[in-house]
Amino acid sequence: MKNLFIALGAIALLGATSCKKEYTCTCTYDSSGELFAPAKTIKAKKSKAQKECDKTASVSVLGLSAKVEGVTCVVK
């Protein structure tokens, strides 16, 4: 019975930890290598951080958004 409680406690502890990490999003123009926007920190899972980072390379006007040509964003 004691081993059962220890095992359940270990599983609960692993489930309570988060897979979220801090990633830095950096966007540059392809041709010049200049920064498109200041680097920003995103705390999320890597796939969600990349999606948020990609939004940095888009411009929104009147509710419509479009990706800016020649801008590449990466998370590190």
mmCIF file of the N, C-alpha and C atoms, coordinates in Angstrom:
data_MODEL
# 
_entry.id   MODEL 
# 
loop_
_atom_site.group_PDB 
_atom_site.id 
_atom_site.type_symbol 
_atom_site.label_atom_id 
_atom_site.label_alt_id 
_atom_site.label_comp_id 
_atom_site.label_asym_id 
_atom_site.label_entity_id 
_atom_site.label_seq_id 
_atom_site.pdbx_PDB_ins_code 
_atom_site.Cartn_x 
_atom_site.Cartn_y 
_atom_site.Cartn_z 
_atom_site.occupancy 
_atom_site.B_iso_or_equiv 
_atom_site.pdbx_formal_charge 
_atom_site.auth_seq_id 
_atom_site.auth_comp_id 
_atom_site.auth_asym_id 
_atom_site.auth_atom_id 
_atom_site.pdbx_PDB_model_num 
ATOM 1   N N  . MET A 1 1  ? 0.829  -1.190 0.000   1.00 0.00 ? 1  MET A N  1 
ATOM 2   C CA . MET A 1 1  ? 0.000  0.000  0.000   1.00 0.00 ? 1  MET A CA 1 
ATOM 3   C C  . MET A 1 1  ? 0.881  1.264  0.000   1.00 0.00 ? 1  MET A C  1 
ATOM 4   N N  . LYS A 1 2  ? 1.968  1.190  0.800   1.00 0.00 ? 2  LYS A N  1 
ATOM 5   C CA . LYS A 1 2  ? 2.879  2.334  0.870   1.00 0.00 ? 2  LYS A CA 1 
ATOM 6   C C  . LYS A 1 2  ? 3.516  2.600  -0.501  1.00 0.00 ? 2  LYS A C  1 
ATOM 7   N N  . ASN A 1 3  ? 3.879  1.517  -1.192  1.00 0.00 ? 3  ASN A N  1 
ATOM 8   C CA . ASN A 1 3  ? 4.487  1.659  -2.518  1.00 0.00 ? 3  ASN A CA 1 
ATOM 9   C C  . ASN A 1 3  ? 3.513  2.275  -3.515  1.00 0.00 ? 3  ASN A C  1 
ATOM 10  N N  . LEU A 1 4  ? 2.229  1.955  -3.364  1.00 0.00 ? 4  LEU A N  1 
ATOM 11  C CA . LEU A 1 4  ? 1.211  2.521  -4.240  1.00 0.00 ? 4  LEU A CA 1 
ATOM 12  C C  . LEU A 1 4  ? 1.136  4.033  -4.082  1.00 0.00 ? 4  LEU A C  1 
ATOM 13  N N  . PHE A 1 5  ? 1.174  4.513  -2.838  1.00 0.00 ? 5  PHE A N  1 
ATOM 14  C CA . PHE A 1 5  ? 1.123  5.955  -2.582  1.00 0.00 ? 5  PHE A CA 1 
ATOM 15  C C  . PHE A 1 5  ? 2.373  6.655  -3.105  1.00 0.00 ? 5  PHE A C  1 
ATOM 16  N N  . ILE A 1 6  ? 3.512  5.999  -2.980  1.00 0.00 ? 6  ILE A N  1 
ATOM 17  C CA . ILE A 1 6  ? 4.756  6.585  -3.494  1.00 0.00 ? 6  ILE A CA 1 
ATOM 18  C C  . ILE A 1 6  ? 4.694  6.676  -5.019  1.00 0.00 ? 6  ILE A C  1 
ATOM 19  N N  . ALA A 1 7  ? 4.197  5.618  -5.667  1.00 0.00 ? 7  ALA A N  1 
ATOM 20  C CA . ALA A 1 7  ? 4.086  5.618  -7.128  1.00 0.00 ? 7  ALA A CA 1 
ATOM 21  C C  . ALA A 1 7  ? 3.100  6.682  -7.596  1.00 0.00 ? 7  ALA A C  1 
ATOM 22  N N  . LEU A 1 8  ? 1.955  6.788  -6.937  1.00 0.00 ? 8  LEU A N  1 
ATOM 23  C CA . LEU A 1 8  ? 0.970  7.810  -7.307  1.00 0.00 ? 8  LEU A CA 1 
ATOM 24  C C  . LEU A 1 8  ? 1.519  9.214  -7.084  1.00 0.00 ? 8  LEU A C  1 
ATOM 25  N N  . GLY A 1 9  ? 2.268  9.406  -6.018  1.00 0.00 ? 9  GLY A N  1 
ATOM 26  C CA . GLY A 1 9  ? 2.885  10.704 -5.756  1.00 0.00 ? 9  GLY A CA 1 
ATOM 27  C C  . GLY A 1 9  ? 3.893  11.078 -6.827  1.00 0.00 ? 9  GLY A C  1 
ATOM 28  N N  . ALA A 1 10 ? 4.674  10.092 -7.280  1.00 0.00 ? 10 ALA A N  1 
ATOM 29  C CA . ALA A 1 10 ? 5.667  10.345 -8.332  1.00 0.00 ? 10 ALA A CA 1 
ATOM 30  C C  . ALA A 1 10 ? 4.981  10.705 -9.646  1.00 0.00 ? 10 ALA A C  1 
ATOM 31  N N  . ILE A 1 11 ? 3.913  10.009 -9.970  1.00 0.00 ? 11 ILE A N  1 
ATOM 32  C CA . ILE A 1 11 ? 3.168  10.301 -11.199 1.00 0.00 ? 11 ILE A CA 1 
ATOM 33  C C  . ILE A 1 11 ? 2.541  11.688 -11.125 1.00 0.00 ? 11 ILE A C  1 
ATOM 34  N N  . ALA A 1 12 ? 1.989  12.042 -9.972  1.00 0.00 ? 12 ALA A N  1 
ATOM 35  C CA . ALA A 1 12 ? 1.387  13.366 -9.801  1.00 0.00 ? 12 ALA A CA 1 
ATOM 36  C C  . ALA A 1 12 ? 2.438  14.457 -9.935  1.00 0.00 ? 12 ALA A C  1 
ATOM 37  N N  . LEU A 1 13 ? 3.619  14.215 -9.407  1.00 0.00 ? 13 LEU A N  1 
ATOM 38  C CA . LEU A 1 13 ? 4.696  15.205 -9.497  1.00 0.00 ? 13 LEU A CA 1 
ATOM 39  C C  . LEU A 1 13 ? 5.126  15.408 -10.944 1.00 0.00 ? 13 LEU A C  1 
ATOM 40  N N  . LEU A 1 14 ? 5.245  14.334 -11.701 1.00 0.00 ? 14 LEU A N  1 
ATOM 41  C CA . LEU A 1 14 ? 5.610  14.451 -13.115 1.00 0.00 ? 14 LEU A CA 1 
ATOM 42  C C  . LEU A 1 14 ? 4.520  15.157 -13.911 1.00 0.00 ? 14 LEU A C  1 
ATOM 43  N N  . GLY A 1 15 ? 3.273  14.904 -13.584 1.00 0.00 ? 15 GLY A N  1 
ATOM 44  C CA . GLY A 1 15 ? 2.163  15.551 -14.281 1.00 0.00 ? 15 GLY A CA 1 
ATOM 45  C C  . GLY A 1 15 ? 2.057  17.024 -13.969 1.00 0.00 ? 15 GLY A C  1 
ATOM 46  N N  . ALA A 1 16 ? 2.553  17.433 -12.801 1.00 0.00 ? 16 ALA A N  1 
ATOM 47  C CA . ALA A 1 16 ? 2.450  18.832 -12.396 1.00 0.00 ? 16 ALA A CA 1 
ATOM 48  C C  . ALA A 1 16 ? 3.505  19.704 -13.065 1.00 0.00 ? 16 ALA A C  1 
ATOM 49  N N  . THR A 1 17 ? 4.585  19.092 -13.549 1.00 0.00 ? 17 THR A N  1 
ATOM 50  C CA . THR A 1 17 ? 5.617  19.891 -14.197 1.00 0.00 ? 17 THR A CA 1 
ATOM 51  C C  . THR A 1 17 ? 5.165  20.282 -15.588 1.00 0.00 ? 17 THR A C  1 
ATOM 52  N N  . SER A 1 18 ? 5.605  21.410 -16.033 1.00 0.00 ? 18 SER A N  1 
ATOM 53  C CA . SER A 1 18 ? 5.181  21.936 -17.324 1.00 0.00 ? 18 SER A CA 1 
ATOM 54  C C  . SER A 1 18 ? 6.268  21.744 -18.364 1.00 0.00 ? 18 SER A C  1 
ATOM 55  N N  . CYS A 1 19 ? 5.862  21.563 -19.600 1.00 0.00 ? 19 CYS A N  1 
ATOM 56  C CA . CYS A 1 19 ? 6.818  21.449 -20.703 1.00 0.00 ? 19 CYS A CA 1 
ATOM 57  C C  . CYS A 1 19 ? 7.082  22.815 -21.330 1.00 0.00 ? 19 CYS A C  1 
ATOM 58  N N  . LYS A 1 20 ? 6.547  23.858 -20.739 1.00 0.00 ? 20 LYS A N  1 
ATOM 59  C CA . LYS A 1 20 ? 6.751  25.195 -21.292 1.00 0.00 ? 20 LYS A CA 1 
ATOM 60  C C  . LYS A 1 20 ? 8.157  25.672 -20.954 1.00 0.00 ? 20 LYS A C  1 
ATOM 61  N N  . LYS A 1 21 ? 8.793  26.253 -21.923 1.00 0.00 ? 21 LYS A N  1 
ATOM 62  C CA . LYS A 1 21 ? 10.124 26.832 -21.751 1.00 0.00 ? 21 LYS A CA 1 
ATOM 63  C C  . LYS A 1 21 ? 10.098 28.230 -22.343 1.00 0.00 ? 21 LYS A C  1 
ATOM 64  N N  . GLU A 1 22 ? 11.155 28.965 -22.097 1.00 0.00 ? 22 GLU A N  1 
ATOM 65  C CA . GLU A 1 22 ? 11.261 30.297 -22.690 1.00 0.00 ? 22 GLU A CA 1 
ATOM 66  C C  . GLU A 1 22 ? 12.066 30.191 -23.982 1.00 0.00 ? 22 GLU A C  1 
ATOM 67  N N  . TYR A 1 23 ? 11.493 30.713 -25.043 1.00 0.00 ? 23 TYR A N  1 
ATOM 68  C CA . TYR A 1 23 ? 12.155 30.743 -26.342 1.00 0.00 ? 23 TYR A CA 1 
ATOM 69  C C  . TYR A 1 23 ? 12.293 32.191 -26.783 1.00 0.00 ? 23 TYR A C  1 
ATOM 70  N N  . THR A 1 24 ? 13.354 32.479 -27.528 1.00 0.00 ? 24 THR A N  1 
ATOM 71  C CA . THR A 1 24 ? 13.569 33.817 -28.060 1.00 0.00 ? 24 THR A CA 1 
ATOM 72  C C  . THR A 1 24 ? 13.232 33.808 -29.541 1.00 0.00 ? 24 THR A C  1 
ATOM 73  N N  . CYS A 1 25 ? 12.351 34.708 -29.938 1.00 0.00 ? 25 CYS A N  1 
ATOM 74  C CA . CYS A 1 25 ? 11.928 34.832 -31.331 1.00 0.00 ? 25 CYS A CA 1 
ATOM 75  C C  . CYS A 1 25 ? 12.715 35.968 -31.974 1.00 0.00 ? 25 CYS A C  1 
ATOM 76  N N  . THR A 1 26 ? 13.390 35.652 -33.063 1.00 0.00 ? 26 THR A N  1 
ATOM 77  C CA . THR A 1 26 ? 14.164 36.651 -33.795 1.00 0.00 ? 26 THR A CA 1 
ATOM 78  C C  . THR A 1 26 ? 13.739 36.627 -35.265 1.00 0.00 ? 26 THR A C  1 
ATOM 79  N N  . CYS A 1 27 ? 13.376 37.791 -35.786 1.00 0.00 ? 27 CYS A N  1 
ATOM 80  C CA . CYS A 1 27 ? 12.949 37.908 -37.182 1.00 0.00 ? 27 CYS A CA 1 
ATOM 81  C C  . CYS A 1 27 ? 13.926 38.793 -37.936 1.00 0.00 ? 27 CYS A C  1 
ATOM 82  N N  . THR A 1 28 ? 14.345 38.326 -39.124 1.00 0.00 ? 28 THR A N  1 
ATOM 83  C CA . THR A 1 28 ? 15.267 39.099 -39.951 1.00 0.00 ? 28 THR A CA 1 
ATOM 84  C C  . THR A 1 28 ? 14.772 39.143 -41.387 1.00 0.00 ? 28 THR A C  1 
ATOM 85  N N  . TYR A 1 29 ? 15.233 40.180 -42.102 1.00 0.00 ? 29 TYR A N  1 
ATOM 86  C CA . TYR A 1 29 ? 14.992 40.246 -43.544 1.00 0.00 ? 29 TYR A CA 1 
ATOM 87  C C  . TYR A 1 29 ? 15.927 39.255 -44.206 1.00 0.00 ? 29 TYR A C  1 
ATOM 88  N N  . ASP A 1 30 ? 15.438 38.506 -45.193 1.00 0.00 ? 30 ASP A N  1 
ATOM 89  C CA . ASP A 1 30 ? 16.249 37.477 -45.851 1.00 0.00 ? 30 ASP A CA 1 
ATOM 90  C C  . ASP A 1 30 ? 17.472 38.056 -46.546 1.00 0.00 ? 30 ASP A C  1 
ATOM 91  N N  . SER A 1 31 ? 17.294 39.121 -47.304 1.00 0.00 ? 31 SER A N  1 
ATOM 92  C CA . SER A 1 31 ? 18.384 39.617 -48.134 1.00 0.00 ? 31 SER A CA 1 
ATOM 93  C C  . SER A 1 31 ? 19.463 40.359 -47.343 1.00 0.00 ? 31 SER A C  1 
ATOM 94  N N  . SER A 1 32 ? 19.067 41.158 -46.369 1.00 0.00 ? 32 SER A N  1 
ATOM 95  C CA . SER A 1 32 ? 20.049 41.987 -45.686 1.00 0.00 ? 32 SER A CA 1 
ATOM 96  C C  . SER A 1 32 ? 20.494 41.439 -44.335 1.00 0.00 ? 32 SER A C  1 
ATOM 97  N N  . GLY A 1 33 ? 19.695 40.575 -43.721 1.00 0.00 ? 33 GLY A N  1 
ATOM 98  C CA . GLY A 1 33 ? 20.036 40.059 -42.402 1.00 0.00 ? 33 GLY A CA 1 
ATOM 99  C C  . GLY A 1 33 ? 19.719 41.041 -41.287 1.00 0.00 ? 33 GLY A C  1 
ATOM 100 N N  . GLU A 1 34 ? 19.103 42.190 -41.643 1.00 0.00 ? 34 GLU A N  1 
ATOM 101 C CA . GLU A 1 34 ? 18.732 43.169 -40.628 1.00 0.00 ? 34 GLU A CA 1 
ATOM 102 C C  . GLU A 1 34 ? 17.543 42.661 -39.822 1.00 0.00 ? 34 GLU A C  1 
ATOM 103 N N  . LEU A 1 35 ? 17.467 43.114 -38.579 1.00 0.00 ? 35 LEU A N  1 
ATOM 104 C CA . LEU A 1 35 ? 16.346 42.730 -37.729 1.00 0.00 ? 35 LEU A CA 1 
ATOM 105 C C  . LEU A 1 35 ? 15.064 43.356 -38.236 1.00 0.00 ? 35 LEU A C  1 
ATOM 106 N N  . PHE A 1 36 ? 14.009 42.572 -38.292 1.00 0.00 ? 36 PHE A N  1 
ATOM 107 C CA . PHE A 1 36 ? 12.691 43.056 -38.705 1.00 0.00 ? 36 PHE A CA 1 
ATOM 108 C C  . PHE A 1 36 ? 11.959 43.669 -37.515 1.00 0.00 ? 36 PHE A C  1 
ATOM 109 N N  . ALA A 1 37 ? 12.094 43.053 -36.367 1.00 0.00 ? 37 ALA A N  1 
ATOM 110 C CA . ALA A 1 37 ? 11.444 43.517 -35.137 1.00 0.00 ? 37 ALA A CA 1 
ATOM 111 C C  . ALA A 1 37 ? 12.364 43.155 -33.985 1.00 0.00 ? 37 ALA A C  1 
ATOM 112 N N  . PRO A 1 38 ? 12.208 43.826 -32.848 1.00 0.00 ? 38 PRO A N  1 
ATOM 113 C CA . PRO A 1 38 ? 13.030 43.445 -31.701 1.00 0.00 ? 38 PRO A CA 1 
ATOM 114 C C  . PRO A 1 38 ? 12.762 41.991 -31.307 1.00 0.00 ? 38 PRO A C  1 
ATOM 115 N N  . ALA A 1 39 ? 13.798 41.307 -30.836 1.00 0.00 ? 39 ALA A N  1 
ATOM 116 C CA . ALA A 1 39 ? 13.626 39.925 -30.380 1.00 0.00 ? 39 ALA A CA 1 
ATOM 117 C C  . ALA A 1 39 ? 12.680 39.928 -29.187 1.00 0.00 ? 39 ALA A C  1 
ATOM 118 N N  . LYS A 1 40 ? 11.831 38.888 -29.116 1.00 0.00 ? 40 LYS A N  1 
ATOM 119 C CA . LYS A 1 40 ? 10.920 38.811 -27.984 1.00 0.00 ? 40 LYS A CA 1 
ATOM 120 C C  . LYS A 1 40 ? 10.979 37.421 -27.377 1.00 0.00 ? 40 LYS A C  1 
ATOM 121 N N  . THR A 1 41 ? 10.670 37.347 -26.091 1.00 0.00 ? 41 THR A N  1 
ATOM 122 C CA . THR A 1 41 ? 10.678 36.090 -25.366 1.00 0.00 ? 41 THR A CA 1 
ATOM 123 C C  . THR A 1 41 ? 9.265  35.539 -25.296 1.00 0.00 ? 41 THR A C  1 
ATOM 124 N N  . ILE A 1 42 ? 9.127  34.252 -25.612 1.00 0.00 ? 42 ILE A N  1 
ATOM 125 C CA . ILE A 1 42 ? 7.831  33.582 -25.583 1.00 0.00 ? 42 ILE A CA 1 
ATOM 126 C C  . ILE A 1 42 ? 7.964  32.375 -24.665 1.00 0.00 ? 42 ILE A C  1 
ATOM 127 N N  . LYS A 1 43 ? 7.052  32.270 -23.690 1.00 0.00 ? 43 LYS A N  1 
ATOM 128 C CA . LYS A 1 43 ? 7.068  31.119 -22.789 1.00 0.00 ? 43 LYS A CA 1 
ATOM 129 C C  . LYS A 1 43 ? 5.923  30.200 -23.186 1.00 0.00 ? 43 LYS A C  1 
ATOM 130 N N  . ALA A 1 44 ? 6.271  29.086 -23.836 1.00 0.00 ? 44 ALA A N  1 
ATOM 131 C CA . ALA A 1 44 ? 5.277  28.129 -24.325 1.00 0.00 ? 44 ALA A CA 1 
ATOM 132 C C  . ALA A 1 44 ? 6.000  26.868 -24.774 1.00 0.00 ? 44 ALA A C  1 
ATOM 133 N N  . LYS A 1 45 ? 5.227  25.898 -25.247 1.00 0.00 ? 45 LYS A N  1 
ATOM 134 C CA . LYS A 1 45 ? 5.835  24.736 -25.878 1.00 0.00 ? 45 LYS A CA 1 
ATOM 135 C C  . LYS A 1 45 ? 6.434  25.207 -27.197 1.00 0.00 ? 45 LYS A C  1 
ATOM 136 N N  . LYS A 1 46 ? 7.431  24.478 -27.707 1.00 0.00 ? 46 LYS A N  1 
ATOM 137 C CA . LYS A 1 46 ? 8.163  24.945 -28.884 1.00 0.00 ? 46 LYS A CA 1 
ATOM 138 C C  . LYS A 1 46 ? 7.257  25.147 -30.096 1.00 0.00 ? 46 LYS A C  1 
ATOM 139 N N  . SER A 1 47 ? 6.305  24.247 -30.337 1.00 0.00 ? 47 SER A N  1 
ATOM 140 C CA . SER A 1 47 ? 5.437  24.389 -31.511 1.00 0.00 ? 47 SER A CA 1 
ATOM 141 C C  . SER A 1 47 ? 4.567  25.642 -31.405 1.00 0.00 ? 47 SER A C  1 
ATOM 142 N N  . LYS A 1 48 ? 4.051  25.926 -30.220 1.00 0.00 ? 48 LYS A N  1 
ATOM 143 C CA . LYS A 1 48 ? 3.232  27.119 -30.027 1.00 0.00 ? 48 LYS A CA 1 
ATOM 144 C C  . LYS A 1 48 ? 4.106  28.376 -30.092 1.00 0.00 ? 48 LYS A C  1 
ATOM 145 N N  . ALA A 1 49 ? 5.320  28.286 -29.576 1.00 0.00 ? 49 ALA A N  1 
ATOM 146 C CA . ALA A 1 49 ? 6.239  29.423 -29.636 1.00 0.00 ? 49 ALA A CA 1 
ATOM 147 C C  . ALA A 1 49 ? 6.564  29.769 -31.085 1.00 0.00 ? 49 ALA A C  1 
ATOM 148 N N  . GLN A 1 50 ? 6.738  28.750 -31.940 1.00 0.00 ? 50 GLN A N  1 
ATOM 149 C CA . GLN A 1 50 ? 7.030  29.012 -33.358 1.00 0.00 ? 50 GLN A CA 1 
ATOM 150 C C  . GLN A 1 50 ? 5.841  29.684 -34.031 1.00 0.00 ? 50 GLN A C  1 
ATOM 151 N N  . LYS A 1 51 ? 4.622  29.256 -33.705 1.00 0.00 ? 51 LYS A N  1 
ATOM 152 C CA . LYS A 1 51 ? 3.423  29.881 -34.286 1.00 0.00 ? 51 LYS A CA 1 
ATOM 153 C C  . LYS A 1 51 ? 3.323  31.341 -33.862 1.00 0.00 ? 51 LYS A C  1 
ATOM 154 N N  . GLU A 1 52 ? 3.582  31.613 -32.580 1.00 0.00 ? 52 GLU A N  1 
ATOM 155 C CA . GLU A 1 52 ? 3.556  32.995 -32.092 1.00 0.00 ? 52 GLU A CA 1 
ATOM 156 C C  . GLU A 1 52 ? 4.650  33.820 -32.762 1.00 0.00 ? 52 GLU A C  1 
ATOM 157 N N  . CYS A 1 53 ? 5.801  33.210 -32.951 1.00 0.00 ? 53 CYS A N  1 
ATOM 158 C CA . CYS A 1 53 ? 6.921  33.895 -33.589 1.00 0.00 ? 53 CYS A CA 1 
ATOM 159 C C  . CYS A 1 53 ? 6.577  34.241 -35.036 1.00 0.00 ? 53 CYS A C  1 
ATOM 160 N N  . ASP A 1 54 ? 5.921  33.309 -35.739 1.00 0.00 ? 54 ASP A N  1 
ATOM 161 C CA . ASP A 1 54 ? 5.539  33.558 -37.133 1.00 0.00 ? 54 ASP A CA 1 
ATOM 162 C C  . ASP A 1 54 ? 4.553  34.720 -37.241 1.00 0.00 ? 54 ASP A C  1 
ATOM 163 N N  . LYS A 1 55 ? 3.734  34.922 -36.230 1.00 0.00 ? 55 LYS A N  1 
ATOM 164 C CA . LYS A 1 55 ? 2.787  36.043 -36.241 1.00 0.00 ? 55 LYS A CA 1 
ATOM 165 C C  . LYS A 1 55 ? 3.517  37.380 -36.219 1.00 0.00 ? 55 LYS A C  1 
ATOM 166 N N  . THR A 1 56 ? 4.739  37.394 -35.693 1.00 0.00 ? 56 THR A N  1 
ATOM 167 C CA . THR A 1 56 ? 5.541  38.614 -35.641 1.00 0.00 ? 56 THR A CA 1 
ATOM 168 C C  . THR A 1 56 ? 5.868  39.105 -37.041 1.00 0.00 ? 56 THR A C  1 
ATOM 169 N N  . ALA A 1 57 ? 5.962  38.181 -37.990 1.00 0.00 ? 57 ALA A N  1 
ATOM 170 C CA . ALA A 1 57 ? 6.327  38.528 -39.370 1.00 0.00 ? 57 ALA A CA 1 
ATOM 171 C C  . ALA A 1 57 ? 5.120  38.916 -40.202 1.00 0.00 ? 57 ALA A C  1 
ATOM 172 N N  . SER A 1 58 ? 3.985  39.152 -39.572 1.00 0.00 ? 58 SER A N  1 
ATOM 173 C CA . SER A 1 58 ? 2.803  39.545 -40.337 1.00 0.00 ? 58 SER A CA 1 
ATOM 174 C C  . SER A 1 58 ? 2.326  40.921 -39.907 1.00 0.00 ? 58 SER A C  1 
ATOM 175 N N  . VAL A 1 59 ? 1.612  41.555 -40.803 1.00 0.00 ? 59 VAL A N  1 
ATOM 176 C CA . VAL A 1 59 ? 1.082  42.893 -40.568 1.00 0.00 ? 59 VAL A CA 1 
ATOM 177 C C  . VAL A 1 59 ? -0.436 42.804 -40.626 1.00 0.00 ? 59 VAL A C  1 
ATOM 178 N N  . SER A 1 60 ? -1.100 43.489 -39.706 1.00 0.00 ? 60 SER A N  1 
ATOM 179 C CA . SER A 1 60 ? -2.555 43.452 -39.667 1.00 0.00 ? 60 SER A CA 1 
ATOM 180 C C  . SER A 1 60 ? -3.127 44.832 -39.965 1.00 0.00 ? 60 SER A C  1 
ATOM 181 N N  . VAL A 1 61 ? -4.050 44.884 -40.934 1.00 0.00 ? 61 VAL A N  1 
ATOM 182 C CA . VAL A 1 61 ? -4.708 46.133 -41.314 1.00 0.00 ? 61 VAL A CA 1 
ATOM 183 C C  . VAL A 1 61 ? -6.200 45.855 -41.463 1.00 0.00 ? 61 VAL A C  1 
ATOM 184 N N  . LEU A 1 62 ? -7.010 46.605 -40.754 1.00 0.00 ? 62 LEU A N  1 
ATOM 185 C CA . LEU A 1 62 ? -8.465 46.454 -40.808 1.00 0.00 ? 62 LEU A CA 1 
ATOM 186 C C  . LEU A 1 62 ? -8.918 45.008 -40.581 1.00 0.00 ? 62 LEU A C  1 
ATOM 187 N N  . GLY A 1 63 ? -8.264 44.331 -39.654 1.00 0.00 ? 63 GLY A N  1 
ATOM 188 C CA . GLY A 1 63 ? -8.644 42.969 -39.319 1.00 0.00 ? 63 GLY A CA 1 
ATOM 189 C C  . GLY A 1 63 ? -8.098 41.902 -40.244 1.00 0.00 ? 63 GLY A C  1 
ATOM 190 N N  . LEU A 1 64 ? -7.424 42.298 -41.298 1.00 0.00 ? 64 LEU A N  1 
ATOM 191 C CA . LEU A 1 64 ? -6.812 41.337 -42.219 1.00 0.00 ? 64 LEU A CA 1 
ATOM 192 C C  . LEU A 1 64 ? -5.315 41.299 -41.955 1.00 0.00 ? 64 LEU A C  1 
ATOM 193 N N  . SER A 1 65 ? -4.756 40.108 -41.906 1.00 0.00 ? 65 SER A N  1 
ATOM 194 C CA . SER A 1 65 ? -3.317 40.023 -41.683 1.00 0.00 ? 65 SER A CA 1 
ATOM 195 C C  . SER A 1 65 ? -2.646 39.350 -42.866 1.00 0.00 ? 65 SER A C  1 
ATOM 196 N N  . ALA A 1 66 ? -1.421 39.758 -43.121 1.00 0.00 ? 66 ALA A N  1 
ATOM 197 C CA . ALA A 1 66 ? -0.647 39.199 -44.226 1.00 0.00 ? 66 ALA A CA 1 
ATOM 198 C C  . ALA A 1 66 ? 0.809  39.091 -43.803 1.00 0.00 ? 66 ALA A C  1 
ATOM 199 N N  . LYS A 1 67 ? 1.467  38.024 -44.243 1.00 0.00 ? 67 LYS A N  1 
ATOM 200 C CA . LYS A 1 67 ? 2.873  37.826 -43.942 1.00 0.00 ? 67 LYS A CA 1 
ATOM 201 C C  . LYS A 1 67 ? 3.718  38.785 -44.778 1.00 0.00 ? 67 LYS A C  1 
ATOM 202 N N  . VAL A 1 68 ? 4.693  39.387 -44.161 1.00 0.00 ? 68 VAL A N  1 
ATOM 203 C CA . VAL A 1 68 ? 5.596  40.302 -44.857 1.00 0.00 ? 68 VAL A CA 1 
ATOM 204 C C  . VAL A 1 68 ? 6.600  39.459 -45.639 1.00 0.00 ? 68 VAL A C  1 
ATOM 205 N N  . GLU A 1 69 ? 6.710  39.706 -46.932 1.00 0.00 ? 69 GLU A N  1 
ATOM 206 C CA . GLU A 1 69 ? 7.624  38.960 -47.800 1.00 0.00 ? 69 GLU A CA 1 
ATOM 207 C C  . GLU A 1 69 ? 9.072  39.212 -47.396 1.00 0.00 ? 69 GLU A C  1 
ATOM 208 N N  . GLY A 1 70 ? 9.862  38.158 -47.427 1.00 0.00 ? 70 GLY A N  1 
ATOM 209 C CA . GLY A 1 70 ? 11.295 38.289 -47.159 1.00 0.00 ? 70 GLY A CA 1 
ATOM 210 C C  . GLY A 1 70 ? 11.663 38.310 -45.701 1.00 0.00 ? 70 GLY A C  1 
ATOM 211 N N  . VAL A 1 71 ? 10.723 38.031 -44.816 1.00 0.00 ? 71 VAL A N  1 
ATOM 212 C CA . VAL A 1 71 ? 11.024 38.020 -43.383 1.00 0.00 ? 71 VAL A CA 1 
ATOM 213 C C  . VAL A 1 71 ? 10.995 36.580 -42.890 1.00 0.00 ? 71 VAL A C  1 
ATOM 214 N N  . THR A 1 72 ? 12.049 36.196 -42.179 1.00 0.00 ? 72 THR A N  1 
ATOM 215 C CA . THR A 1 72 ? 12.147 34.860 -41.606 1.00 0.00 ? 72 THR A CA 1 
ATOM 216 C C  . THR A 1 72 ? 12.232 34.986 -40.097 1.00 0.00 ? 72 THR A C  1 
ATOM 217 N N  . CYS A 1 73 ? 11.406 34.224 -39.393 1.00 0.00 ? 73 CYS A N  1 
ATOM 218 C CA . CYS A 1 73 ? 11.423 34.230 -37.931 1.00 0.00 ? 73 CYS A CA 1 
ATOM 219 C C  . CYS A 1 73 ? 11.777 32.844 -37.410 1.00 0.00 ? 73 CYS A C  1 
ATOM 220 N N  . VAL A 1 74 ? 12.665 32.798 -36.430 1.00 0.00 ? 74 VAL A N  1 
ATOM 221 C CA . VAL A 1 74 ? 13.064 31.543 -35.822 1.00 0.00 ? 74 VAL A CA 1 
ATOM 222 C C  . VAL A 1 74 ? 13.011 31.663 -34.302 1.00 0.00 ? 74 VAL A C  1 
ATOM 223 N N  . VAL A 1 75 ? 12.745 30.531 -33.653 1.00 0.00 ? 75 VAL A N  1 
ATOM 224 C CA . VAL A 1 75 ? 12.799 30.487 -32.185 1.00 0.00 ? 75 VAL A CA 1 
ATOM 225 C C  . VAL A 1 75 ? 14.037 29.724 -31.762 1.00 0.00 ? 75 VAL A C  1 
ATOM 226 N N  . LYS A 1 76 ? 14.643 30.205 -30.730 1.00 0.00 ? 76 LYS A N  1 
ATOM 227 C CA . LYS A 1 76 ? 15.859 29.552 -30.187 1.00 0.00 ? 76 LYS A CA 1 
ATOM 228 C C  . LYS A 1 76 ? 15.661 29.376 -28.701 1.00 0.00 ? 76 LYS A C  1 
# 
